[in-house]
Amino acid sequence: MNRFQKVYSQGAIDVMEIWVDTETGVHYVFHRNGNAAGFTPLLGPDGKPVVTRE
C-alpha cells in the first residue's frame, strides 16, 4: 500500500492533491469537489506525463 505517496495537498472541500507512483515515478493530480472526484496523470508543458526518479 506504499506505492503511491502524497506530495502536495490543499483545500478541505475543494481538494487538490499531487500523488507520485513510487514504482514508475509518474505524478498524478487528484481533484475532489463535493461528491465528484478525478485522478489523472500530471502533464508538463510538452504534454508528456511528469516523471521523476529518485
PDB file of N, CA, C and O in Angstrom:
ATOM      1  N   MET A   1       0.814  -1.189   0.000  1.00  0.00           N
ATOM      2  CA  MET A   1       0.000   0.000   0.000  1.00  0.00           C
ATOM      3  C   MET A   1       0.861   1.259   0.000  1.00  0.00           C
ATOM      4  O   MET A   1       0.318   2.357   0.119  1.00  0.00           O
ATOM      5  N   ASN A   2       2.172   1.144  -0.128  1.00  0.00           N
ATOM      6  CA  ASN A   2       3.055   2.297  -0.125  1.00  0.00           C
ATOM      7  C   ASN A   2       3.455   2.734  -1.529  1.00  0.00           C
ATOM      8  O   ASN A   2       4.368   3.542  -1.693  1.00  0.00           O
ATOM      9  N   ARG A   3       2.771   2.200  -2.545  1.00  0.00           N
ATOM     10  CA  ARG A   3       3.144   2.536  -3.918  1.00  0.00           C
ATOM     11  C   ARG A   3       2.927   4.002  -4.239  1.00  0.00           C
ATOM     12  O   ARG A   3       3.756   4.606  -4.919  1.00  0.00           O
ATOM     13  N   PHE A   4       1.826   4.596  -3.765  1.00  0.00           N
ATOM     14  CA  PHE A   4       1.526   5.994  -4.042  1.00  0.00           C
ATOM     15  C   PHE A   4       1.812   6.837  -2.810  1.00  0.00           C
ATOM     16  O   PHE A   4       1.452   6.472  -1.691  1.00  0.00           O
ATOM     17  N   GLN A   5       2.476   7.985  -3.038  1.00  0.00           N
ATOM     18  CA  GLN A   5       2.832   8.878  -1.938  1.00  0.00           C
ATOM     19  C   GLN A   5       2.294  10.277  -2.252  1.00  0.00           C
ATOM     20  O   GLN A   5       2.559  10.824  -3.322  1.00  0.00           O
ATOM     21  N   LYS A   6       1.542  10.844  -1.315  1.00  0.00           N
ATOM     22  CA  LYS A   6       1.020  12.193  -1.486  1.00  0.00           C
ATOM     23  C   LYS A   6       2.141  13.189  -1.216  1.00  0.00           C
ATOM     24  O   LYS A   6       2.762  13.164  -0.154  1.00  0.00           O
ATOM     25  N   VAL A   7       2.398  14.080  -2.200  1.00  0.00           N
ATOM     26  CA  VAL A   7       3.484  15.050  -2.044  1.00  0.00           C
ATOM     27  C   VAL A   7       2.976  16.482  -1.943  1.00  0.00           C
ATOM     28  O   VAL A   7       3.750  17.385  -1.629  1.00  0.00           O
ATOM     29  N   TYR A   8       1.679  16.708  -2.205  1.00  0.00           N
ATOM     30  CA  TYR A   8       1.111  18.058  -2.120  1.00  0.00           C
ATOM     31  C   TYR A   8      -0.377  17.943  -1.861  1.00  0.00           C
ATOM     32  O   TYR A   8      -1.036  17.045  -2.384  1.00  0.00           O
ATOM     33  N   SER A   9      -0.911  18.856  -1.047  1.00  0.00           N
ATOM     34  CA  SER A   9      -2.340  18.870  -0.765  1.00  0.00           C
ATOM     35  C   SER A   9      -2.768  20.282  -0.396  1.00  0.00           C
ATOM     36  O   SER A   9      -2.067  20.986   0.331  1.00  0.00           O
ATOM     37  N   GLN A  10      -3.933  20.689  -0.909  1.00  0.00           N
ATOM     38  CA  GLN A  10      -4.519  21.959  -0.492  1.00  0.00           C
ATOM     39  C   GLN A  10      -6.026  21.832  -0.533  1.00  0.00           C
ATOM     40  O   GLN A  10      -6.575  21.086  -1.344  1.00  0.00           O
ATOM     41  N   GLY A  11      -6.696  22.567   0.349  1.00  0.00           N
ATOM     42  CA  GLY A  11      -8.150  22.596   0.384  1.00  0.00           C
ATOM     43  C   GLY A  11      -8.748  21.570   1.320  1.00  0.00           C
ATOM     44  O   GLY A  11      -8.095  20.610   1.729  1.00  0.00           O
ATOM     45  N   ALA A  12     -10.023  21.802   1.650  1.00  0.00           N
ATOM     46  CA  ALA A  12     -10.775  20.887   2.512  1.00  0.00           C
ATOM     47  C   ALA A  12     -12.010  20.380   1.786  1.00  0.00           C
ATOM     48  O   ALA A  12     -12.265  19.176   1.762  1.00  0.00           O
ATOM     49  N   ILE A  13     -12.777  21.282   1.194  1.00  0.00           N
ATOM     50  CA  ILE A  13     -13.963  20.874   0.432  1.00  0.00           C
ATOM     51  C   ILE A  13     -13.599  20.744  -1.043  1.00  0.00           C
ATOM     52  O   ILE A  13     -13.952  19.761  -1.695  1.00  0.00           O
ATOM     53  N   ASP A  14     -12.895  21.739  -1.560  1.00  0.00           N
ATOM     54  CA  ASP A  14     -12.378  21.711  -2.930  1.00  0.00           C
ATOM     55  C   ASP A  14     -10.912  21.288  -2.818  1.00  0.00           C
ATOM     56  O   ASP A  14     -10.034  22.128  -2.617  1.00  0.00           O
ATOM     57  N   VAL A  15     -10.650  19.988  -2.948  1.00  0.00           N
ATOM     58  CA  VAL A  15      -9.335  19.410  -2.656  1.00  0.00           C
ATOM     59  C   VAL A  15      -8.530  19.206  -3.937  1.00  0.00           C
ATOM     60  O   VAL A  15      -9.046  18.695  -4.931  1.00  0.00           O
ATOM     61  N   MET A  16      -7.252  19.613  -3.901  1.00  0.00           N
ATOM     62  CA  MET A  16      -6.311  19.364  -4.994  1.00  0.00           C
ATOM     63  C   MET A  16      -5.085  18.708  -4.382  1.00  0.00           C
ATOM     64  O   MET A  16      -4.502  19.236  -3.435  1.00  0.00           O
ATOM     65  N   GLU A  17      -4.686  17.543  -4.926  1.00  0.00           N
ATOM     66  CA  GLU A  17      -3.528  16.815  -4.406  1.00  0.00           C
ATOM     67  C   GLU A  17      -2.650  16.342  -5.555  1.00  0.00           C
ATOM     68  O   GLU A  17      -3.129  16.117  -6.667  1.00  0.00           O
ATOM     69  N   ILE A  18      -1.359  16.195  -5.274  1.00  0.00           N
ATOM     70  CA  ILE A  18      -0.413  15.599  -6.206  1.00  0.00           C
ATOM     71  C   ILE A  18       0.097  14.318  -5.554  1.00  0.00           C
ATOM     72  O   ILE A  18       0.552  14.329  -4.410  1.00  0.00           O
ATOM     73  N   TRP A  19       0.016  13.220  -6.292  1.00  0.00           N
ATOM     74  CA  TRP A  19       0.480  11.915  -5.825  1.00  0.00           C
ATOM     75  C   TRP A  19       1.573  11.415  -6.764  1.00  0.00           C
ATOM     76  O   TRP A  19       1.532  11.689  -7.963  1.00  0.00           O
ATOM     77  N   VAL A  20       2.547  10.685  -6.229  1.00  0.00           N
ATOM     78  CA  VAL A  20       3.619  10.111  -7.032  1.00  0.00           C
ATOM     79  C   VAL A  20       3.590   8.599  -6.892  1.00  0.00           C
ATOM     80  O   VAL A  20       3.533   8.060  -5.787  1.00  0.00           O
ATOM     81  N   ASP A  21       3.631   7.924  -8.041  1.00  0.00           N
ATOM     82  CA  ASP A  21       3.747   6.464  -8.072  1.00  0.00           C
ATOM     83  C   ASP A  21       5.214   6.142  -7.816  1.00  0.00           C
ATOM     84  O   ASP A  21       6.062   6.443  -8.656  1.00  0.00           O
ATOM     85  N   THR A  22       5.528   5.544  -6.685  1.00  0.00           N
ATOM     86  CA  THR A  22       6.921   5.302  -6.304  1.00  0.00           C
ATOM     87  C   THR A  22       7.601   4.239  -7.164  1.00  0.00           C
ATOM     88  O   THR A  22       8.829   4.150  -7.159  1.00  0.00           O
ATOM     89  N   GLU A  23       6.843   3.438  -7.898  1.00  0.00           N
ATOM     90  CA  GLU A  23       7.442   2.420  -8.774  1.00  0.00           C
ATOM     91  C   GLU A  23       7.803   2.979 -10.135  1.00  0.00           C
ATOM     92  O   GLU A  23       8.827   2.596 -10.701  1.00  0.00           O
ATOM     93  N   THR A  24       6.978   3.889 -10.684  1.00  0.00           N
ATOM     94  CA  THR A  24       7.212   4.418 -12.026  1.00  0.00           C
ATOM     95  C   THR A  24       7.717   5.853 -12.024  1.00  0.00           C
ATOM     96  O   THR A  24       8.301   6.297 -13.012  1.00  0.00           O
ATOM     97  N   GLY A  25       7.503   6.597 -10.925  1.00  0.00           N
ATOM     98  CA  GLY A  25       7.893   7.997 -10.848  1.00  0.00           C
ATOM     99  C   GLY A  25       6.895   8.952 -11.477  1.00  0.00           C
ATOM    100  O   GLY A  25       7.136  10.159 -11.500  1.00  0.00           O
ATOM    101  N   VAL A  26       5.780   8.445 -11.987  1.00  0.00           N
ATOM    102  CA  VAL A  26       4.767   9.286 -12.626  1.00  0.00           C
ATOM    103  C   VAL A  26       3.981  10.056 -11.562  1.00  0.00           C
ATOM    104  O   VAL A  26       3.600   9.501 -10.532  1.00  0.00           O
ATOM    105  N   HIS A  27       3.747  11.345 -11.830  1.00  0.00           N
ATOM    106  CA  HIS A  27       2.970  12.202 -10.933  1.00  0.00           C
ATOM    107  C   HIS A  27       1.516  12.213 -11.387  1.00  0.00           C
ATOM    108  O   HIS A  27       1.233  12.192 -12.584  1.00  0.00           O
ATOM    109  N   TYR A  28       0.598  12.246 -10.427  1.00  0.00           N
ATOM    110  CA  TYR A  28      -0.836  12.270 -10.708  1.00  0.00           C
ATOM    111  C   TYR A  28      -1.493  13.417  -9.966  1.00  0.00           C
ATOM    112  O   TYR A  28      -1.060  13.795  -8.877  1.00  0.00           O
ATOM    113  N   VAL A  29      -2.551  13.973 -10.566  1.00  0.00           N
ATOM    114  CA  VAL A  29      -3.354  15.015  -9.934  1.00  0.00           C
ATOM    115  C   VAL A  29      -4.664  14.384  -9.483  1.00  0.00           C
ATOM    116  O   VAL A  29      -5.325  13.686 -10.251  1.00  0.00           O
ATOM    117  N   PHE A  30      -5.033  14.637  -8.226  1.00  0.00           N
ATOM    118  CA  PHE A  30      -6.326  14.215  -7.701  1.00  0.00           C
ATOM    119  C   PHE A  30      -7.097  15.476  -7.347  1.00  0.00           C
ATOM    120  O   PHE A  30      -6.581  16.344  -6.642  1.00  0.00           O
ATOM    121  N   HIS A  31      -8.329  15.582  -7.832  1.00  0.00           N
ATOM    122  CA  HIS A  31      -9.169  16.740  -7.514  1.00  0.00           C
ATOM    123  C   HIS A  31     -10.529  16.235  -7.053  1.00  0.00           C
ATOM    124  O   HIS A  31     -11.135  15.369  -7.685  1.00  0.00           O
ATOM    125  N   ARG A  32     -11.003  16.799  -5.923  1.00  0.00           N
ATOM    126  CA  ARG A  32     -12.321  16.429  -5.393  1.00  0.00           C
ATOM    127  C   ARG A  32     -13.066  17.706  -5.042  1.00  0.00           C
ATOM    128  O   ARG A  32     -12.515  18.623  -4.432  1.00  0.00           O
ATOM    129  N   ASN A  33     -14.329  17.743  -5.440  1.00  0.00           N
ATOM    130  CA  ASN A  33     -15.197  18.857  -5.109  1.00  0.00           C
ATOM    131  C   ASN A  33     -16.563  18.262  -4.802  1.00  0.00           C
ATOM    132  O   ASN A  33     -17.281  17.846  -5.712  1.00  0.00           O
ATOM    133  N   GLY A  34     -16.925  18.219  -3.524  1.00  0.00           N
ATOM    134  CA  GLY A  34     -18.197  17.600  -3.130  1.00  0.00           C
ATOM    135  C   GLY A  34     -18.158  16.109  -3.388  1.00  0.00           C
ATOM    136  O   GLY A  34     -17.269  15.414  -2.895  1.00  0.00           O
ATOM    137  N   ASN A  35     -19.123  15.605  -4.163  1.00  0.00           N
ATOM    138  CA  ASN A  35     -19.208  14.173  -4.461  1.00  0.00           C
ATOM    139  C   ASN A  35     -18.461  13.776  -5.727  1.00  0.00           C
ATOM    140  O   ASN A  35     -18.376  12.588  -6.036  1.00  0.00           O
ATOM    141  N   ALA A  36     -17.917  14.741  -6.470  1.00  0.00           N
ATOM    142  CA  ALA A  36     -17.204  14.457  -7.720  1.00  0.00           C
ATOM    143  C   ALA A  36     -15.699  14.431  -7.464  1.00  0.00           C
ATOM    144  O   ALA A  36     -15.183  15.216  -6.668  1.00  0.00           O
ATOM    145  N   ALA A  37     -14.995  13.517  -8.149  1.00  0.00           N
ATOM    146  CA  ALA A  37     -13.544  13.418  -7.991  1.00  0.00           C
ATOM    147  C   ALA A  37     -12.923  12.869  -9.272  1.00  0.00           C
ATOM    148  O   ALA A  37     -13.585  12.203 -10.068  1.00  0.00           O
ATOM    149  N   GLY A  38     -11.635  13.163  -9.450  1.00  0.00           N
ATOM    150  CA  GLY A  38     -10.908  12.646 -10.601  1.00  0.00           C
ATOM    151  C   GLY A  38      -9.442  12.450 -10.263  1.00  0.00           C
ATOM    152  O   GLY A  38      -8.895  13.132  -9.397  1.00  0.00           O
ATOM    153  N   PHE A  39      -8.813  11.512 -10.956  1.00  0.00           N
ATOM    154  CA  PHE A  39      -7.406  11.151 -10.743  1.00  0.00           C
ATOM    155  C   PHE A  39      -6.798  10.961 -12.118  1.00  0.00           C
ATOM    156  O   PHE A  39      -7.219  10.066 -12.851  1.00  0.00           O
ATOM    157  N   THR A  40      -5.811  11.782 -12.496  1.00  0.00           N
ATOM    158  CA  THR A  40      -5.251  11.728 -13.847  1.00  0.00           C
ATOM    159  C   THR A  40      -3.759  12.048 -13.811  1.00  0.00           C
ATOM    160  O   THR A  40      -3.302  12.721 -12.887  1.00  0.00           O
ATOM    161  N   PRO A  41      -2.987  11.578 -14.800  1.00  0.00           N
ATOM    162  CA  PRO A  41      -1.564  11.921 -14.822  1.00  0.00           C
ATOM    163  C   PRO A  41      -1.365  13.433 -14.935  1.00  0.00           C
ATOM    164  O   PRO A  41      -2.130  14.116 -15.616  1.00  0.00           O
ATOM    165  N   LEU A  42      -0.343  13.944 -14.271  1.00  0.00           N
ATOM    166  CA  LEU A  42       0.028  15.354 -14.351  1.00  0.00           C
ATOM    167  C   LEU A  42       0.886  15.523 -15.598  1.00  0.00           C
ATOM    168  O   LEU A  42       1.894  14.835 -15.760  1.00  0.00           O
ATOM    169  N   LEU A  43       0.486  16.445 -16.485  1.00  0.00           N
ATOM    170  CA  LEU A  43       1.214  16.666 -17.735  1.00  0.00           C
ATOM    171  C   LEU A  43       2.066  17.923 -17.637  1.00  0.00           C
ATOM    172  O   LEU A  43       1.659  18.923 -17.047  1.00  0.00           O
ATOM    173  N   GLY A  44       3.259  17.852 -18.229  1.00  0.00           N
ATOM    174  CA  GLY A  44       4.154  19.001 -18.273  1.00  0.00           C
ATOM    175  C   GLY A  44       3.827  19.877 -19.468  1.00  0.00           C
ATOM    176  O   GLY A  44       2.881  19.581 -20.198  1.00  0.00           O
ATOM    177  N   PRO A  45       4.580  20.948 -19.691  1.00  0.00           N
ATOM    178  CA  PRO A  45       4.328  21.863 -20.800  1.00  0.00           C
ATOM    179  C   PRO A  45       4.466  21.203 -22.177  1.00  0.00           C
ATOM    180  O   PRO A  45       3.912  21.693 -23.161  1.00  0.00           O
ATOM    181  N   ASP A  46       5.202  20.099 -22.240  1.00  0.00           N
ATOM    182  CA  ASP A  46       5.358  19.394 -23.509  1.00  0.00           C
ATOM    183  C   ASP A  46       4.236  18.389 -23.769  1.00  0.00           C
ATOM    184  O   ASP A  46       4.234  17.711 -24.796  1.00  0.00           O
ATOM    185  N   GLY A  47       3.276  18.291 -22.831  1.00  0.00           N
ATOM    186  CA  GLY A  47       2.157  17.374 -22.997  1.00  0.00           C
ATOM    187  C   GLY A  47       2.443  15.953 -22.557  1.00  0.00           C
ATOM    188  O   GLY A  47       1.582  15.083 -22.688  1.00  0.00           O
ATOM    189  N   LYS A  48       3.624  15.701 -22.044  1.00  0.00           N
ATOM    190  CA  LYS A  48       4.005  14.369 -21.578  1.00  0.00           C
ATOM    191  C   LYS A  48       3.846  14.297 -20.066  1.00  0.00           C
ATOM    192  O   LYS A  48       3.945  15.322 -19.392  1.00  0.00           O
ATOM    193  N   PRO A  49       3.602  13.106 -19.518  1.00  0.00           N
ATOM    194  CA  PRO A  49       3.478  12.958 -18.063  1.00  0.00           C
ATOM    195  C   PRO A  49       4.751  13.394 -17.346  1.00  0.00           C
ATOM    196  O   PRO A  49       5.862  13.161 -17.824  1.00  0.00           O
ATOM    197  N   VAL A  50       4.569  14.032 -16.191  1.00  0.00           N
ATOM    198  CA  VAL A  50       5.697  14.423 -15.345  1.00  0.00           C
ATOM    199  C   VAL A  50       6.203  13.174 -14.634  1.00  0.00           C
ATOM    200  O   VAL A  50       5.446  12.482 -13.955  1.00  0.00           O
ATOM    201  N   VAL A  51       7.498  12.897 -14.801  1.00  0.00           N
ATOM    202  CA  VAL A  51       8.116  11.702 -14.211  1.00  0.00           C
ATOM    203  C   VAL A  51       9.386  12.118 -13.479  1.00  0.00           C
ATOM    204  O   VAL A  51      10.212  12.846 -14.029  1.00  0.00           O
ATOM    205  N   THR A  52       9.542  11.660 -12.248  1.00  0.00           N
ATOM    206  CA  THR A  52      10.772  11.879 -11.501  1.00  0.00           C
ATOM    207  C   THR A  52      11.292  10.540 -11.016  1.00  0.00           C
ATOM    208  O   THR A  52      10.516   9.661 -10.641  1.00  0.00           O
ATOM    209  N   ARG A  53      12.561  10.393 -11.023  1.00  0.00           N
ATOM    210  CA  ARG A  53      13.209   9.174 -10.500  1.00  0.00           C
ATOM    211  C   ARG A  53      14.127   9.577  -9.382  1.00  0.00           C
ATOM    212  O   ARG A  53      14.866  10.553  -9.504  1.00  0.00           O
ATOM    213  N   GLU A  54      14.093   8.844  -8.301  1.00  0.00           N
ATOM    214  CA  GLU A  54      14.994   9.128  -7.179  1.00  0.00           C
ATOM    215  C   GLU A  54      16.099   8.123  -7.136  1.00  0.00           C
ATOM    216  O   GLU A  54      16.962   8.192  -6.261  1.00  0.00           O
TER     217      GLU A  54
END
